[in-house]
Amino acid sequence: MSTKNGTNQARTSRAVGSELIYLTKALKAPALRDAAARLAKRARNEGWSHEEYLAACLQRKVGARGSHGAEGRIRAARFPSRKSLEDFDHQQSKPSTPC
């Protein structure tokens, strides 16, 4: 009987995996798709509640959305080049003398 149960669990796991792939595509959430299985394994190992697992998944989605949103805003601004703080010349200018 344990063999049958193991087979049912594997079949159910595949069905859930397929459903997660479909749902994350529908939500346009590839970061969540990529992280869900890894987070599920961690949740099982560490004994997370369903709410903790959901919060971890949503944190990944929010983080990905924030970084992609910033990239989109930078592209939309059409800056002539992209610079970081290290790219700027950090020479101290002399204070101007009052008139």
C-alpha positions, 0 to 999 in steps of 0.5 A: 500500500505504501508503494501506491501512496508514494505513486499518488504523491508523485502524481499529485506533486507533478500536477501541483508543479504543472499548476504552479507553472501555469499560474505563475505564467498567468500572473507574469511572475517568473521569479516566483516560479523559479523560487517556489520549489526551492522555498517549498523544500526549505519550508518543509525542512524548517517546518514553516506554516502555510502563511510563512511559505506564502509570505516568502513567495510574495517577498520574492515577487515584490523584490523582483517587481521592484527591481524590474520596475526600476530598470523599466523607469531607467530605460523610459528616461532614455538617459544618454548613459548609465552611471553609478556613483563610482563613475562620477568625478568626486573632486571637491570644489572650492567654496565660492567667495562671497561678493 
